[in-house]
Amino acid sequence: MRVRILRGRDEDEFFDTAERVGPYLTLTRGIAYERENIAWAQLAIRVLERRRRLRDTSADDAAPAFGGTREHQR
């Protein structure tokens, strides 16, 4: 869609010569919004995966193996 709107012009040329710039400005805002959503989702995934790994590691350390006590494991 961006390519179709610009029609071979760079943004500066487009803004200087286009009759209507509103649709393009709306498009660029929408793209920025979705990129931020992606960045946030990637952060959320990293945080949740790290917390899960930490929780799983803590649970493994706390649980006695084969019904024994922790002292038997060490």
OpenMM code with the backbone's topology and positions (N, CA, C; nanometers):
from openmm import Vec3, app, unit

residues = "MET ARG VAL ARG ILE LEU ARG GLY ARG ASP GLU ASP GLU PHE PHE ASP THR ALA GLU ARG VAL GLY PRO TYR LEU THR LEU THR ARG GLY ILE ALA TYR GLU ARG GLU ASN ILE ALA TRP ALA GLN LEU ALA ILE ARG VAL LEU GLU ARG ARG ARG ARG LEU ARG ASP THR SER ALA ASP ASP ALA ALA PRO ALA PHE GLY GLY THR ARG GLU HIS GLN ARG".split()
positions = [
    Vec3(0.0819, -0.1177, 0.0000),
    Vec3(0.0000, 0.0000, 0.0000),
    Vec3(0.0875, 0.1257, 0.0000),
    Vec3(0.1947, 0.1226, 0.0793),
    Vec3(0.2855, 0.2382, 0.0851),
    Vec3(0.3424, 0.2696, -0.0531),
    Vec3(0.3863, 0.1657, -0.1221),
    Vec3(0.4433, 0.1830, -0.2565),
    Vec3(0.3396, 0.2427, -0.3506),
    Vec3(0.2176, 0.1946, -0.3393),
    Vec3(0.1106, 0.2444, -0.4261),
    Vec3(0.0815, 0.3923, -0.3989),
    Vec3(0.0824, 0.4299, -0.2732),
    Vec3(0.0546, 0.5700, -0.2392),
    Vec3(0.1678, 0.6614, -0.2850),
    Vec3(0.2923, 0.6202, -0.2616),
    Vec3(0.4064, 0.7064, -0.2963),
    Vec3(0.4290, 0.7160, -0.4468),
    Vec3(0.3951, 0.6117, -0.5209),
    Vec3(0.4106, 0.6084, -0.6674),
    Vec3(0.5513, 0.6472, -0.7124),
    Vec3(0.6513, 0.5852, -0.6512),
    Vec3(0.7896, 0.6064, -0.6923),
    Vec3(0.8569, 0.7282, -0.6316),
    Vec3(0.7845, 0.8072, -0.5551),
    Vec3(0.8435, 0.9262, -0.4933),
    Vec3(0.8947, 0.8920, -0.3539),
    Vec3(0.9958, 0.9664, -0.3079),
    Vec3(1.0328, 0.9512, -0.1677),
    Vec3(0.9335, 1.0322, -0.0843),
    Vec3(0.9388, 1.0170, 0.0468),
    Vec3(0.8397, 1.0832, 0.1313),
    Vec3(0.8423, 1.2353, 0.1169),
    Vec3(0.9617, 1.2938, 0.1146),
    Vec3(0.9696, 1.4400, 0.1037),
    Vec3(0.9024, 1.4896, -0.0240),
    Vec3(0.9328, 1.4240, -0.1340),
    Vec3(0.8716, 1.4638, -0.2613),
    Vec3(0.7205, 1.4441, -0.2562),
    Vec3(0.6788, 1.3327, -0.1980),
    Vec3(0.5357, 1.3063, -0.1856),
    Vec3(0.4670, 1.4166, -0.1054),
    Vec3(0.5234, 1.4504, 0.0118),
    Vec3(0.4622, 1.5538, 0.0953),
    Vec3(0.4598, 1.6902, 0.0261),
    Vec3(0.5594, 1.7175, -0.0554),
    Vec3(0.5649, 1.8460, -0.1268),
    Vec3(0.4668, 1.8537, -0.2433),
    Vec3(0.4359, 1.7399, -0.3039),
    Vec3(0.3596, 1.7438, -0.4291),
    Vec3(0.2224, 1.6778, -0.4245),
    Vec3(0.1971, 1.5935, -0.3283),
    Vec3(0.0702, 1.5193, -0.3265),
    Vec3(-0.0469, 1.6112, -0.2942),
    Vec3(-0.1575, 1.5806, -0.3565),
    Vec3(-0.2792, 1.6576, -0.3304),
    Vec3(-0.3360, 1.6240, -0.1928),
    Vec3(-0.3310, 1.4943, -0.1569),
    Vec3(-0.3843, 1.4482, -0.0277),
    Vec3(-0.2761, 1.3687, 0.0451),
    Vec3(-0.2370, 1.4149, 0.1617),
    Vec3(-0.1344, 1.3435, 0.2390),
    Vec3(-0.1942, 1.2690, 0.3580),
    Vec3(-0.3186, 1.2958, 0.3911),
    Vec3(-0.3830, 1.2340, 0.5070),
    Vec3(-0.3805, 1.0824, 0.5073),
    Vec3(-0.4197, 1.0170, 0.3977),
    Vec3(-0.4170, 0.8710, 0.3978),
    Vec3(-0.2771, 0.8137, 0.4236),
    Vec3(-0.1759, 0.8787, 0.3682),
    Vec3(-0.0400, 0.8292, 0.3897),
    Vec3(0.0027, 0.8501, 0.5350),
    Vec3(-0.0306, 0.9654, 0.5909),
    Vec3(0.0020, 0.9900, 0.7313),
    Vec3(-0.0678, 0.8890, 0.8219),
    Vec3(-0.1923, 0.8578, 0.7908),
    Vec3(-0.2660, 0.7577, 0.8673),
    Vec3(-0.1995, 0.6211, 0.8551),
    Vec3(-0.1575, 0.5866, 0.7346),
    Vec3(-0.0890, 0.4598, 0.7124),
    Vec3(0.0393, 0.4516, 0.7943),
    Vec3(0.1206, 0.5575, 0.7922),
    Vec3(0.2472, 0.5535, 0.8668),
    Vec3(0.2220, 0.5424, 1.0167),
    Vec3(0.1171, 0.6070, 1.0662),
    Vec3(0.0834, 0.5946, 1.2086),
    Vec3(0.0409, 0.4528, 1.2408),
    Vec3(-0.0386, 0.3935, 1.1544),
    Vec3(-0.0821, 0.2557, 1.1757),
    Vec3(0.0345, 0.1585, 1.1766),
    Vec3(0.1295, 0.1789, 1.0865),
    Vec3(0.2485, 0.0928, 1.0821),
    Vec3(0.3281, 0.1071, 1.2112),
    Vec3(0.3481, 0.2315, 1.2568),
    Vec3(0.4224, 0.2547, 1.3815),
    Vec3(0.3508, 0.1896, 1.5000),
    Vec3(0.2196, 0.2005, 1.5035),
    Vec3(0.1394, 0.1403, 1.6104),
    Vec3(0.1576, -0.0114, 1.6129),
    Vec3(0.1495, -0.0741, 1.4980),
    Vec3(0.1633, -0.2201, 1.4919),
    Vec3(0.3053, -0.2642, 1.5251),
    Vec3(0.4051, -0.1870, 1.4850),
    Vec3(0.5436, -0.2202, 1.5218),
    Vec3(0.5613, -0.2148, 1.6728),
    Vec3(0.5019, -0.1156, 1.7365),
    Vec3(0.5093, -0.1059, 1.8825),
    Vec3(0.4381, -0.2236, 1.9474),
    Vec3(0.3245, -0.2650, 1.8922),
    Vec3(0.2556, -0.3837, 1.9448),
    Vec3(0.3445, -0.5069, 1.9350),
    Vec3(0.4133, -0.5218, 1.8237),
    Vec3(0.5043, -0.6354, 1.8057),
    Vec3(0.6166, -0.6297, 1.9077),
    Vec3(0.6764, -0.5122, 1.9269),
    Vec3(0.7852, -0.4974, 2.0241),
    Vec3(0.7364, -0.5315, 2.1644),
    Vec3(0.6167, -0.4860, 2.2006),
    Vec3(0.5618, -0.5159, 2.3319),
    Vec3(0.5373, -0.6664, 2.3473),
    Vec3(0.4817, -0.7280, 2.2454),
    Vec3(0.4542, -0.8716, 2.2513),
    Vec3(0.5836, -0.9510, 2.2654),
    Vec3(0.6885, -0.9101, 2.1947),
    Vec3(0.8174, -0.9783, 2.2066),
    Vec3(0.8739, -0.9633, 2.3470),
    Vec3(0.8605, -0.8450, 2.4062),
    Vec3(0.9040, -0.8244, 2.5442),
    Vec3(0.8247, -0.9137, 2.6387),
    Vec3(0.6938, -0.9172, 2.6228),
    Vec3(0.6095, -0.9998, 2.7089),
    Vec3(0.6485, -1.1469, 2.6985),
    Vec3(0.6750, -1.1949, 2.5791),
    Vec3(0.7169, -1.3341, 2.5599),
    Vec3(0.8480, -1.3606, 2.6324),
    Vec3(0.9467, -1.2707, 2.6163),
    Vec3(1.0760, -1.2891, 2.6835),
    Vec3(1.0596, -1.2935, 2.8352),
    Vec3(0.9812, -1.2017, 2.8891),
    Vec3(0.9613, -1.1964, 3.0342),
    Vec3(0.8921, -1.3226, 3.0832),
    Vec3(0.7849, -1.3624, 3.0169),
    Vec3(0.7099, -1.4801, 3.0608),
    Vec3(0.7916, -1.6080, 3.0467),
    Vec3(0.8690, -1.6205, 2.9389),
    Vec3(0.9530, -1.7394, 2.9229),
    Vec3(1.0610, -1.7442, 3.0305),
    Vec3(1.1209, -1.6291, 3.0606),
    Vec3(1.2234, -1.6248, 3.1654),
    Vec3(1.1631, -1.6626, 3.3008),
    Vec3(1.0464, -1.6084, 3.3327),
    Vec3(0.9808, -1.6414, 3.4598),
    Vec3(0.9455, -1.7897, 3.4661),
    Vec3(0.9013, -1.8464, 3.3547),
    Vec3(0.8687, -1.9891, 3.3538),
    Vec3(0.9932, -2.0733, 3.3777),
    Vec3(1.1038, -2.0356, 3.3104),
    Vec3(1.2288, -2.1102, 3.3307),
    Vec3(1.2748, -2.1009, 3.4755),
    Vec3(1.2671, -1.9829, 3.5333),
    Vec3(1.3071, -1.9661, 3.6731),
    Vec3(1.2174, -2.0467, 3.7659),
    Vec3(1.0876, -2.0449, 3.7406),
    Vec3(0.9936, -2.1208, 3.8222),
    Vec3(1.0195, -2.2708, 3.8084),
    Vec3(1.0405, -2.3163, 3.6844),
    Vec3(1.0662, -2.4585, 3.6617),
    Vec3(1.1957, -2.5017, 3.7285),
    Vec3(1.2982, -2.4185, 3.7224),
    Vec3(1.4260, -2.4490, 3.7865),
    Vec3(1.4095, -2.4546, 3.9372),
    Vec3(1.3357, -2.3599, 3.9940),
    Vec3(1.3119, -2.3581, 4.1383),
    Vec3(1.2323, -2.4804, 4.1805),
    Vec3(1.1342, -2.5185, 4.1029),
    Vec3(1.0527, -2.6356, 4.1352),
    Vec3(1.1368, -2.7622, 4.1285),
    Vec3(1.2268, -2.7712, 4.0307),
    Vec3(1.3137, -2.8883, 4.0192),
    Vec3(1.4072, -2.8979, 4.1386),
    Vec3(1.4597, -2.7852, 4.1848),
    Vec3(1.5511, -2.7839, 4.2991),
    Vec3(1.4793, -2.8178, 4.4286),
    Vec3(1.3522, -2.7821, 4.4406),
    Vec3(1.2779, -2.8006, 4.5646),
    Vec3(1.2180, -2.9401, 4.5769),
    Vec3(1.1931, -3.0077, 4.4674),
    Vec3(1.1242, -3.1370, 4.4714),
    Vec3(1.2233, -3.2506, 4.4936),
    Vec3(1.1989, -3.3327, 4.5947),
    Vec3(1.2855, -3.4495, 4.6146),
    Vec3(1.2631, -3.5530, 4.5042),
    Vec3(1.3698, -3.6164, 4.4626),
    Vec3(1.3607, -3.7179, 4.3573),
    Vec3(1.3274, -3.8530, 4.4180),
    Vec3(1.2431, -3.9280, 4.3535),
    Vec3(1.2088, -4.0652, 4.3910),
    Vec3(1.1666, -4.0771, 4.5369),
    Vec3(1.0985, -3.9770, 4.5869),
    Vec3(1.0451, -3.9843, 4.7219),
    Vec3(1.1491, -3.9633, 4.8308),
    Vec3(1.2729, -3.9377, 4.7934),
    Vec3(1.3758, -3.9138, 4.8946),
    Vec3(1.3716, -3.7717, 4.9455),
    Vec3(1.4575, -3.7434, 5.0396),
    Vec3(1.4659, -3.6073, 5.0917),
    Vec3(1.5691, -3.5301, 5.0128),
    Vec3(1.5721, -3.4011, 5.0354),
    Vec3(1.6711, -3.3189, 4.9661),
    Vec3(1.8126, -3.3580, 5.0062),
    Vec3(1.8317, -3.3956, 5.1307),
    Vec3(1.9660, -3.4342, 5.1754),
    Vec3(2.0175, -3.5555, 5.0978),
    Vec3(1.9279, -3.6477, 5.0622),
    Vec3(1.9690, -3.7655, 4.9859),
    Vec3(2.0104, -3.7304, 4.8444),
    Vec3(1.9612, -3.6200, 4.7946),
    Vec3(1.9940, -3.5804, 4.6582),
    Vec3(2.1305, -3.5154, 4.6503),
    Vec3(2.1806, -3.4633, 4.7594),
    Vec3(2.3054, -3.3850, 4.7546),
    Vec3(2.4255, -3.4674, 4.7797),
] * unit.nanometer
topology = app.Topology()
chain = topology.addChain("A")
for resn in residues:
    res = topology.addResidue(resn, chain)
    for name in ("N", "CA", "C"):
        topology.addAtom(name, app.Element.getBySymbol(name[0]), res)
